[in-house]
Amino acid sequence: MPLKWVLQWQPNPGNTVNNQVLNEVSQCVETIHGVKEGRWKATLTYYKPILRDQTNAAEFPRDFIGMSLSEQPNKCYFTLRSHRIVVETDISVQNIMEKLQSYKSKVALIFEGSQYQLGDFHLRVGKVIPSHSENLRGIVMEIEYLPLSSLEKSRQVMEDFVDIWQDALSKRSLPGQFIHVEPNFAEFGLSDHYTSQHTAVQYATVMAQLIASAQAAPSMRN
C-alpha cells in the first residue's frame, strides 16, 4: 500500500490549537493546487483494563490503543506501545472485549477532515475531537505518497515534499508548525514495506503526545 507520514500540529509556546488554524491550513493546501476529493476519518480508542483484583494490575498493559480506518472498515488495529506490539484483527474483536469485560473505553478520539489530491500525493488535513464533543484537541495531516511503499526509498521524496509544504505554510505566519515524529517501526516487528499497521503505530504515537499535552496544560496554568 502507499506510504504515509502522519504529522501533528504543534502550537508555539503560549498558543493553542483552534479552528482558525485548521481553516488556514486547509486553504493553504488549495493554494498549492491541492484538489479536494472528499472526506476521511479515523477513530482511536484508549482502553483501560477492568481490574477486579488490583494485585494483577501489572499484568495488564495500560497503553492499549485500538484504531479503525475508513479505508479498512472490517479491520481494527491494536497497539501496545510499551510492549512494542501492533496487531491487525477483525472488527468483531471489539464486541468480544466488551462481552469479556476485560477492557473498557477510557478516551476515544475522532480524526476527521478533507482529503486532497496533489500530483502523486494525497493530503488529508483534519481535526482531532473527542467522540462525544466538538472541542478541538489537535490538528493532524496525513501525507500519502502513492508510487512507493518502501520507507527508505521514499524518505527523500517525503522530506522534500514536507519542506515545500512547510515553506508554503510559513507565508501565513501561523502560531505553530507541523512536526513529524517517526516511530521506530522495527521495534514493532514491522518491515520496510508499508502497511496499515505502520499507520496505526503512527497514530498511537500522536495520541500519546496529545494526552501528554492535555495533562501538561493544567500544570502550566497553575
C-alpha positions in Angstrom: 0.0 0.0 0.0 1.1 3.6 -0.4 3.3 5.0 2.3 2.1 7.6 4.8 3.6 10.1 7.2 1.3 11.4 10.0 2.2 15.0 11.1 0.8 16.7 14.2 0.3 20.5 14.6 2.5 21.8 17.4 1.4 25.3 18.6 4.0 27.8 19.6 4.5 28.3 23.4 1.6 30.2 24.8 -0.7 29.3 21.9 -3.4 26.6 21.5 -5.0 24.8 18.5 -8.1 26.4 17.1 -10.4 26.2 14.1 -8.9 29.3 12.5 -5.5 27.5 12.2 -7.3 24.5 10.7 -9.1 26.7 8.2 -5.8 28.4 7.2 -4.0 25.0 6.8 -6.9 23.8 4.6 -6.8 26.9 2.5 -3.0 26.6 2.1 -3.4 23.1 0.6 -5.7 24.6 -2.0 -3.3 27.4 -2.8 -0.6 24.9 -3.8 -3.2 23.3 -6.2 -4.5 20.6 -4.0 -7.8 19.2 -5.4 -10.4 18.3 -2.8 -11.6 14.7 -3.2 -13.8 14.2 -0.2 -13.7 13.3 3.5 -11.7 11.0 5.6 -12.0 9.7 9.1 -10.1 7.6 11.6 -11.0 6.6 15.2 -8.6 5.9 18.1 -9.8 4.4 21.4 -7.6 4.3 24.5 -8.7 1.3 26.5 -8.4 0.9 30.3 -8.2 -2.6 31.9 -11.1 -3.6 34.1 -9.4 -4.8 37.2 -11.3 -6.9 39.7 -8.1 -7.7 41.7 -5.6 -4.8 42.0 -2.8 -7.2 42.7 -2.9 -8.2 39.0 -2.7 -4.6 37.7 0.9 -5.0 36.5 -0.2 -7.9 34.2 -2.5 -5.6 32.1 -1.0 -3.1 29.6 -2.2 0.4 30.2 -1.4 1.9 26.8 -3.8 -0.4 24.9 -5.0 1.6 21.8 -7.4 0.5 19.2 -7.8 2.1 15.8 -10.3 1.9 12.9 -9.6 3.3 9.5 -12.2 4.4 6.9 -10.3 2.6 4.2 -10.3 -0.7 6.2 -13.9 -0.8 7.6 -13.7 -4.5 8.6 -10.4 -4.3 10.4 -9.2 -3.0 13.7 -5.6 -2.3 14.8 -4.4 -2.6 18.3 -1.2 -1.1 19.5 0.6 -1.6 22.8 3.4 1.0 22.8 5.1 -0.1 26.0 5.3 -3.7 24.7 6.1 -2.7 21.1 3.2 -4.8 19.7 0.8 -4.0 16.9 -1.7 -6.4 15.5 -4.5 -6.4 12.9 -7.7 -8.0 13.9 -11.3 -8.4 12.7 -13.6 -5.5 13.8 -15.7 -8.0 15.8 -13.0 -8.3 18.4 -14.3 -5.1 20.0 -17.6 -6.9 20.8 -15.6 -9.8 22.2 -13.7 -7.5 24.5 -16.9 -5.9 25.7 -18.5 -9.2 26.5 -15.5 -10.5 28.3 -15.3 -7.2 30.3 -11.5 -7.2 30.1 -11.1 -3.6 28.9 -13.3 -0.5 28.6 -13.0 2.6 26.6 -11.5 5.5 28.5 -10.9 8.0 25.8 -12.0 7.9 22.1 -10.7 10.5 19.6 -12.0 11.1 16.2 -9.6 12.3 13.4 -11.6 13.7 10.5 -11.3 16.2 7.7 -10.8 16.7 4.0 -8.7 14.7 1.5 -6.8 16.4 -1.3 -5.0 15.1 -4.4 -1.8 16.8 -5.3 0.1 15.1 -8.1 1.5 11.8 -6.7 0.4 12.7 -3.2 -2.8 12.5 -1.1 -3.0 15.1 1.7 -5.5 14.6 4.5 -6.0 17.5 6.9 -8.3 17.2 9.8 -9.2 18.0 13.4 -8.9 15.8 16.5 -12.0 15.8 18.7 -13.3 13.6 21.5 -16.0 11.2 20.3 -18.8 12.9 22.3 -17.7 16.5 22.0 -16.8 19.2 19.4 -13.9 20.5 21.5 -10.8 20.7 19.3 -7.9 18.8 20.7 -5.5 18.8 17.9 -4.8 19.0 14.1 -3.2 16.3 12.1 -2.1 15.9 8.5 -1.5 12.7 6.6 0.8 12.8 3.6 0.5 9.7 1.4 2.9 9.1 -1.4 1.2 6.9 -4.0 4.0 5.5 -6.1 6.1 3.8 -3.3 5.5 1.6 -0.3 9.2 1.5 0.9 10.0 3.6 3.9 13.6 4.1 2.9 13.2 4.6 -0.9 10.5 7.3 -0.3 12.2 9.1 2.6 14.0 11.8 0.5 10.8 12.5 -1.6 8.8 12.8 1.6 11.3 15.1 3.2 11.5 17.3 0.2 7.7 17.5 0.0 7.4 18.4 3.7 10.0 21.2 3.1 7.9 22.6 0.3 4.7 22.3 2.3 6.3 24.0 5.4 7.6 26.8 3.2 4.1 27.4 1.8 2.6 27.3 5.2 5.2 29.7 6.7 3.9 32.5 4.5 0.7 32.6 6.6 2.6 33.3 9.8 0.6 30.8 11.8 1.5 30.3 15.6 3.0 26.8 15.2 4.1 24.2 12.8 3.6 20.6 11.8 6.0 18.1 13.2 6.8 14.6 12.1 7.8 12.1 14.8 8.6 8.8 13.1 8.3 5.8 15.4 11.0 3.0 15.3 8.8 0.6 13.2 11.4 -2.2 13.5 10.8 -2.3 17.3 7.2 -3.3 16.5 8.4 -6.0 14.1 7.4 -4.0 11.0 9.4 -4.2 7.8 10.4 -1.5 5.3 7.2 -2.4 3.3 4.4 0.0 4.5 1.2 -1.4 5.8 -1.9 -0.2 7.8 -0.1 -1.4 10.9 2.5 1.3 10.3 -0.3 3.8 10.2 -1.7 2.5 13.5 1.6 2.9 15.2 2.0 6.5 14.0 -1.5 7.4 15.2 -0.8 5.7 18.6 2.3 7.9 18.9 0.2 11.1 18.1 -2.4 10.1 20.6 0.2 9.7 23.3 1.5 13.1 22.5 -2.0 14.6 22.7 -2.7 13.0 26.0 0.7 14.2 27.4 -0.1 17.8 26.2 -3.5 17.7 27.8 -2.1 16.6 31.1 0.7 19.2 31.0 -1.7 22.1 30.2 -3.3 22.3 33.7 0.1 22.3 35.4 1.3 25.1 33.1 -1.7 27.2 34.0 -1.3 26.6 37.8 
